[in-house]
Amino acid sequence: MAENNKNHTLSKEKDKEIQDIIKKELDRQRSNLLLIASENYTSQEVIKTMGSVLTNKYAEGYPNNRYYGGCEYVDQAEQVAIDRVNRLFGSDYANVQPHSGVNANTAVFVAILEPNDRILSMSLKDGGHLSHGQSHNLSGKYFDIYNYCVDPGTELIDYEQVKKMAKRVRPKLIICGASSYSRIIDFKKFREIADEVGAYLMADIAHIAGLIAGGQHPTSIGIADFTTGTTHKTLRGPRGGMILADKKYKKILDMAVFPGTQGGPLMHIIAAKAVCFREAMSSSFKEYAKDVVDNCKTLCQHLKDEGFRIVSGGTDNHLFLIDLSEKGITGYDATGVLASCGIVINKNLIPYDNKSPVVTSGIRIGTAAVTTQGMGKKEMHILGDIITFALNNKDNASRLRQAKEKVDALVADFPIYQNF
């Protein structure tokens, strides 16, 4: 009978096509300098956890209340993640199941809003996010969106303007938080405005979560009704989202995530989130967060001294925007020029931009990833020189090759993922 039994053991043969792509991506990351503000390098422990057998487990529901059997260990993993993120941020409720920051935002909307309810949020051009009401996003299709803008002179949030708009619009929800705003966000002022008009307040800390955890930006916890965020930017974790709030909202938020907007949670990602929360509680992470901000200020000031116009004049966090309008180059073209030199950034709209989102007048630069590599102020000045040299010689292939050689030298001094 034994000879009739079939062996259905999973193949140990590697998928050479995909492995080759992964190898190329690893080489790309090793050979370029990453200045995209929304990206970072995770620890190898985070990567190892994401690639674990936890990916095999379906676990619809929540710890100790699942719709599937065999969840006793993934229950433990999720509870560890919940406990750790609450300890990290000082919150008393957390949902770590959202697959992304957009999913986290959407779940809050489902929990407290009805179709066509009014939302007051930051304009996308001024630094807001697609999921805050952009017309092509679900948020813009299902809700009545009103936008506040930055002051055209200072390019800072004008809290008096926000208050006037809130009084006129009477939104059910006010959103604060941004994807390309380089200054401190005053959550307390937003709270005062929300209270004055009887609105909920949601703080989207996707970009600054790691800075808040590291003590480099004021917290929204205990101020906003809902705090949403991602774990893969300044928190240096896996790609994913989270919701933090007062525990009185637990029932409606849990229901809004599952079954409201998602099915089975990604248990391997949730476990990896737990790992990154533990890492973010260390004293070294606090030093890291401080270095991210210091590096950003240094690089920003260097480029400002080189004659680049910085949106709002500077930065208080991990990113800044450069207005290239006077340099005779678009954000799209600048991204390509710097990419040819091994510097990876993204084009970005600037306040009151007259160019399309595909072209843009600006670029966004962030220092979270290069700080993870171990770079400091000295390297920020070197980077500033390279960026200036490349953009000032955008049509000179020989000089761009020189810039690439300087990037190669810098990359060699700060290698990543050596043991892969």
C-alpha positions in Angstrom: 0.0 0.0 0.0 2.9 2.4 0.8 3.9 2.7 -2.9 0.4 4.1 -3.7 0.7 6.9 -1.1 1.4 10.3 -2.7 3.9 12.7 -1.1 2.3 16.1 -1.1 5.1 17.7 0.9 5.6 21.3 -0.2 8.4 21.7 -2.7 11.8 22.9 -1.4 12.7 24.2 -4.9 13.2 27.9 -5.0 11.2 30.1 -7.3 14.2 31.3 -9.3 12.3 34.0 -11.1 11.1 35.7 -8.0 14.3 35.1 -6.1 16.1 36.9 -8.8 13.8 39.9 -8.6 14.3 40.0 -4.8 18.0 39.9 -5.2 17.8 42.8 -7.7 15.7 44.7 -5.2 18.2 44.0 -2.4 21.0 45.2 -4.7 19.0 48.4 -5.5 18.5 49.2 -1.9 22.1 48.5 -1.1 23.4 50.7 -3.9 21.1 53.8 -3.5 20.6 56.4 -0.9 16.9 56.5 0.2 15.5 60.0 0.9 11.8 59.2 0.5 10.2 60.4 3.6 7.6 57.6 3.8 10.2 54.8 3.6 12.7 53.2 6.0 14.7 50.1 6.6 13.3 47.6 9.0 15.4 45.4 11.3 16.2 41.9 10.1 14.1 40.6 13.1 11.1 42.4 11.6 11.7 40.9 8.2 12.2 37.4 9.7 8.9 37.7 11.6 7.1 38.8 8.4 8.4 35.6 6.7 7.2 33.3 9.5 4.6 30.5 9.6 2.2 32.9 11.1 1.2 33.8 7.6 -0.6 30.4 7.4 -3.1 31.2 10.1 -6.6 32.6 9.4 -7.8 34.6 12.5 -11.0 36.6 11.8 -12.1 38.3 14.9 -10.0 39.4 17.9 -7.9 37.6 20.6 -10.0 35.1 22.5 -13.0 35.7 20.1 -12.1 34.2 16.8 -14.2 32.6 14.1 -11.5 29.9 13.5 -10.0 27.3 15.7 -6.2 27.0 16.4 -5.7 30.7 17.2 -4.3 30.3 20.7 -0.8 31.4 19.6 -1.7 34.1 17.2 -4.0 35.4 19.9 -0.9 35.8 22.1 1.0 37.6 19.3 -1.8 40.1 18.7 -2.2 40.8 22.4 1.5 41.4 22.7 1.3 43.9 19.9 -1.7 45.6 21.5 0.0 45.8 24.9 3.2 47.1 23.5 1.8 49.8 21.3 -0.4 51.1 24.2 2.7 51.2 26.4 4.7 52.9 23.7 2.2 55.7 23.1 0.4 55.8 26.5 -2.9 54.9 24.9 -5.5 52.6 26.5 -7.0 51.2 23.3 -5.3 49.9 20.1 -6.3 48.1 17.0 -3.3 46.7 15.2 -5.2 44.9 12.4 -5.5 47.6 9.7 -3.5 46.5 6.7 -2.4 50.1 6.0 -2.9 53.7 7.2 -5.6 54.2 4.6 -7.5 51.2 6.0 -7.1 52.6 9.5 -8.5 56.0 8.4 -11.4 54.3 6.5 -12.3 52.2 9.6 -12.6 55.4 11.7 -14.9 56.9 9.0 -17.0 53.7 9.1 -17.2 53.8 12.9 -18.5 57.4 13.3 -19.7 58.8 10.0 -22.6 58.3 7.6 -22.4 58.9 3.8 -22.4 62.6 3.0 -21.3 63.7 6.5 -18.9 66.6 6.5 -15.2 66.3 7.0 -12.7 69.2 7.3 -9.2 68.2 6.4 -5.9 69.6 5.0 -5.7 70.2 1.3 -3.7 67.6 -0.6 -1.5 70.3 -2.2 -0.8 71.8 1.2 0.4 68.6 2.7 -2.7 66.4 3.4 -3.2 62.8 2.3 -5.3 61.1 -0.4 -7.4 59.3 2.3 -8.4 62.6 3.9 -10.9 63.4 1.2 -9.2 63.4 -2.2 -11.9 63.1 -4.9 -10.6 59.7 -6.3 -10.4 58.1 -2.9 -13.3 56.5 -1.1 -13.2 59.3 1.4 -13.8 61.9 -1.3 -16.6 59.9 -2.9 -18.7 59.1 0.2 -18.2 62.2 2.3 -18.7 66.0 1.9 -15.1 67.3 2.0 -13.9 70.7 2.9 -10.2 71.7 3.0 -8.2 74.1 5.0 -4.9 75.4 3.5 -1.6 76.7 4.8 -1.1 80.5 4.9 0.1 81.6 1.4 2.8 83.8 3.0 4.2 81.6 5.8 3.1 78.2 4.4 2.2 77.2 7.9 -1.2 76.0 9.1 -3.3 79.0 9.9 -5.3 77.8 12.9 -7.5 80.9 12.8 -8.5 80.0 9.3 -9.2 76.5 10.4 -11.4 77.8 13.1 -13.3 80.1 10.8 -13.9 77.2 8.3 -15.0 74.9 11.1 -17.5 77.4 12.3 -18.9 77.9 8.8 -18.8 74.2 7.7 -19.8 72.6 11.0 -18.0 69.3 10.1 -18.7 66.0 12.0 -15.0 65.2 11.8 -11.8 67.3 11.6 -8.7 65.6 10.4 -5.2 66.9 11.3 -2.0 65.2 10.3 -0.2 65.3 7.0 2.1 63.5 4.5 4.2 66.5 3.4 4.1 69.1 6.1 7.4 69.9 7.7 6.3 71.7 10.9 5.0 70.8 14.3 1.3 70.1 14.3 -0.5 71.7 17.3 -3.0 69.0 18.3 -4.3 71.0 21.2 -5.3 73.9 19.0 -7.2 71.4 16.7 -8.8 70.0 19.8 -10.1 73.4 20.9 -11.5 74.0 17.4 -13.2 70.6 17.3 -14.7 71.2 20.7 -16.0 74.6 19.7 -18.0 73.2 16.8 -18.9 69.8 18.3 -16.7 67.7 15.9 -14.7 64.6 16.4 -11.0 65.0 15.9 -8.8 62.4 14.2 -5.0 62.8 14.1 -3.2 60.9 11.3 0.3 60.4 12.6 1.4 58.1 9.8 4.6 60.1 9.1 5.5 61.2 12.6 4.6 58.1 14.7 8.2 57.3 15.3 9.0 60.9 16.2 6.2 60.9 18.8 7.3 57.6 20.2 10.9 59.0 20.4 9.8 62.2 22.1 10.5 64.5 19.1 7.0 65.6 18.4 4.0 66.4 20.7 1.6 63.5 21.0 -2.0 63.4 19.9 -2.9 60.7 22.4 -5.4 62.0 25.0 -6.1 65.0 22.7 -7.6 63.6 19.5 -10.6 61.2 19.7 -8.8 58.9 17.2 -5.2 58.6 16.3 -4.3 56.6 13.1 -0.9 55.8 11.8 1.4 53.5 9.9 4.2 51.3 11.3 6.6 51.4 8.3 7.7 55.0 8.2 9.5 56.6 11.2 8.5 53.6 13.4 10.7 51.4 11.2 8.3 48.4 11.2 6.5 46.3 8.7 4.1 47.9 6.2 0.8 48.3 8.1 -1.6 50.5 10.0 -3.0 51.0 13.5 -5.7 52.9 15.4 -5.2 54.3 18.9 -8.1 55.8 20.9 -9.9 56.0 24.2 -11.2 52.6 25.2 -14.7 53.9 25.1 -14.5 53.6 21.4 -13.3 50.0 21.4 -16.6 48.4 20.3 -17.3 50.7 17.3 -13.7 50.7 16.1 -13.3 46.9 16.4 -16.5 46.4 14.5 -15.4 49.0 11.9 -12.1 47.2 11.2 -13.6 43.7 11.3 -16.1 43.0 9.8 -16.6 46.6 8.7 -13.7 47.1 6.3 -11.4 44.0 6.5 -11.6 40.2 6.7 -8.8 38.1 8.1 -5.9 40.0 9.7 -2.3 39.4 8.6 -0.9 37.7 11.7 2.7 37.6 10.4 2.5 41.4 10.0 0.9 41.9 13.3 3.6 39.9 15.0 6.2 42.0 13.1 4.4 45.1 14.4 4.9 43.8 17.9 8.7 43.5 17.2 8.9 47.1 16.0 7.0 48.4 19.0 9.5 46.7 21.2 12.4 48.2 19.3 10.8 51.6 19.5 10.6 51.4 23.3 14.4 51.2 23.6 16.6 54.2 24.6 18.5 53.8 21.3 15.3 54.5 19.4 14.9 57.7 21.2 18.4 58.7 20.1 17.5 57.6 16.6 14.4 59.8 16.5 16.4 62.8 17.7 19.1 62.1 15.1 16.4 61.9 12.3 15.2 65.4 13.2 18.7 66.8 13.6 19.8 65.3 10.3 16.8 66.7 8.5 17.4 70.2 9.9 21.0 70.0 8.9 20.3 68.8 5.3 17.5 71.3 4.9 19.6 74.3 6.1 22.5 73.2 3.8 20.2 73.2 0.7 18.7 76.5 1.8 22.2 78.0 2.0 22.8 76.7 -1.5 19.9 78.8 -2.8 17.0 76.3 -2.8 13.7 77.6 -1.6 12.4 75.5 1.2 8.7 75.4 1.7 7.8 77.2 5.0 11.5 78.1 5.4 12.6 75.0 7.3 11.6 71.8 9.1 10.8 70.6 12.6 10.5 66.9 11.7 11.8 64.2 9.4 11.0 65.9 6.0 11.0 69.0 4.0 9.9 70.2 0.6 11.9 72.1 -2.0 10.2 74.4 -4.4 12.1 74.1 -7.7 10.1 76.7 -9.6 13.0 79.2 -9.8 15.5 76.4 -10.7 14.0 75.7 -14.1 13.3 72.1 -13.3 10.2 70.2 -12.4 9.8 67.8 -9.5 9.4 65.0 -12.1 12.6 65.8 -13.8 14.5 66.4 -10.6 13.5 62.9 -9.4 14.9 61.4 -12.5 18.2 63.4 -12.3 18.8 62.4 -8.7 17.8 58.8 -9.4 20.6 58.6 -12.1 23.0 59.5 -9.3 21.7 56.9 -6.9 19.6 59.2 -4.8 15.9 58.1 -4.5 13.3 60.8 -3.7 9.8 61.6 -4.8 8.3 64.5 -6.7 5.7 66.4 -4.6 3.1 69.1 -4.9 3.9 72.3 -3.0 1.3 74.7 -1.6 -0.6 76.5 -4.3 1.2 74.5 -7.0 0.3 75.3 -10.6 1.6 72.1 -12.0 -0.2 68.7 -12.0 0.5 66.0 -9.4 2.2 64.0 -12.2 4.7 66.8 -12.8 4.8 69.0 -9.6 6.9 72.0 -8.8 8.6 70.4 -5.8 10.4 67.4 -4.3 10.1 65.9 -0.9 13.1 64.8 1.1 13.2 62.7 4.3 16.0 61.5 6.5 14.6 58.5 8.4 16.3 55.9 6.2 19.7 57.4 5.9 19.7 57.9 9.7 18.9 54.2 10.1 22.0 53.5 8.1 24.0 55.5 10.7 24.6 58.7 8.9 25.0 62.0 10.8 25.4 65.7 10.3 28.7 65.3 8.4 27.0 63.0 5.8 24.1 65.4 5.5 26.5 68.1 4.4 28.0 65.7 1.9 24.5 64.8 0.7 23.6 68.4 0.4 26.6 69.0 -1.8 25.8 66.1 -4.1 22.1 67.1 -4.5 23.1 70.7 -5.3 25.8 69.6 -7.7 23.5 67.1 -9.5 20.6 69.5 -9.9 22.8 72.4 -11.0 24.3 70.1 -13.6 21.2 68.2 -14.6 22.0 68.2 -18.3 25.7 67.3 -18.0 26.1 63.5 -18.1 29.8 63.6 -17.2 29.1 65.6 -14.0 26.2 63.4 -13.1 28.5 60.4 -13.3 30.8 62.3 -10.8 27.8 62.7 -8.5 27.0 59.0 -8.8 30.6 58.1 -7.8 30.2 60.3 -4.7 27.0 58.5 -3.8 28.7 55.1 -4.3 31.4 56.1 -1.9 28.9 57.2 0.7 26.8 54.0 0.3 30.0 51.9 0.8 30.6 53.5 4.1 27.1 52.8 5.4 26.1 49.3 4.1 22.7 47.8 4.8 21.6 44.2 5.2 25.1 42.7 5.0 24.0 39.3 6.3 21.2 38.7 3.8 
